[in-house]
C-alpha cells in the first residue's frame, strides 16, 4: 500500500514588494505550520520522501514541520512543483520509486485540491464534503491506495483517510 500526503503551504504574507515565488509565511502561517507538524507527529506520519515546491512559503512550511517528523526523509526542493496543474503533479508521482511507500508533497492550489478530488474515490463523509467546500492554506489531505506502485495511481483509485485544516481544529 502507498500513502500520499498532500500539504498546501501555510498562509503567506500579502506583499507587492516581492515576486509571488519569494513571499514568506505570515505569522499565522508559521503558527499553522507548527500545528501541522505537531499533528503529523501525533499521527506518526513519517514520509520517506518529501517533495517541496521551491516557493519561499512552501520551504518555510517544510522547515516548520520537519522538526516534528521522526525517521529519515529524502527531501527534494523542486521548481517544477511551483505554479503547475494537478496533472503535472500526478506525472511527477509516477516517477517516484516504489521504495518510498509514504510521501509528502508540499505545494500550491489549485493543483493539490484538484489532485485530491481526482484521486479520491471515497472517504469519510465529512472529509469528502470538506474537500468540496475548500482546501485552505496548510490543509493536509492523506490518501491511501491499495497497491504498491506509484505508477498505478489514477482517477478515483485512492481513499481519502484525512483532510485536516489546522485553523479549524
VENWO-V106315 format. One record per helix or strand. SS is the DSSP state (a for helix, b for strand). FROM is the first residue (numbers start at 1). TO is the last residue. If there is no record, write none. Layout:
((SS FROM TO) (SS FROM TO))
//
This chain:
((b 2 8) (b 12 12) (a 20 22) (b 25 25) (a 27 42) (b 49 53) (a 56 66) (b 74 78) (a 79 81) (a 86 94) (b 102 107) (a 111 119) (b 120 123) (a 125 133) (b 139 145) (a 150 152) (b 158 165) (a 166 168))
//
